[in-house]
Amino acid sequence: MLPQDPIILLSYVNTKLRDGYASLELLCDDMHVDRSALTNKLEAVNYFYDAEKNQFV
């Protein structure tokens, strides 16, 4: 289960991306997370996925 607080979620997801996943797609597939729901939640607090950096910025 992912953290519900968007700022904690941001930190959690970026750490997972940095330490274990080459892309957001791989993270979502492996963790069975809906990519749209995840990105929408983080976009609501002005963080967007940057594929080149492989993190939300």
Secondary structure as GFF3:
##gff-version 3
##sequence-region A 1 57
A	DSSP	alpha_helix	6	20	.	.	.	ID=ss1
A	DSSP	alpha_helix	24	31	.	.	.	ID=ss2
A	DSSP	alpha_helix	35	43	.	.	.	ID=ss3
A	DSSP	beta_strand	49	50	.	.	.	ID=ss4
A	DSSP	beta_strand	55	56	.	.	.	ID=ss5
###
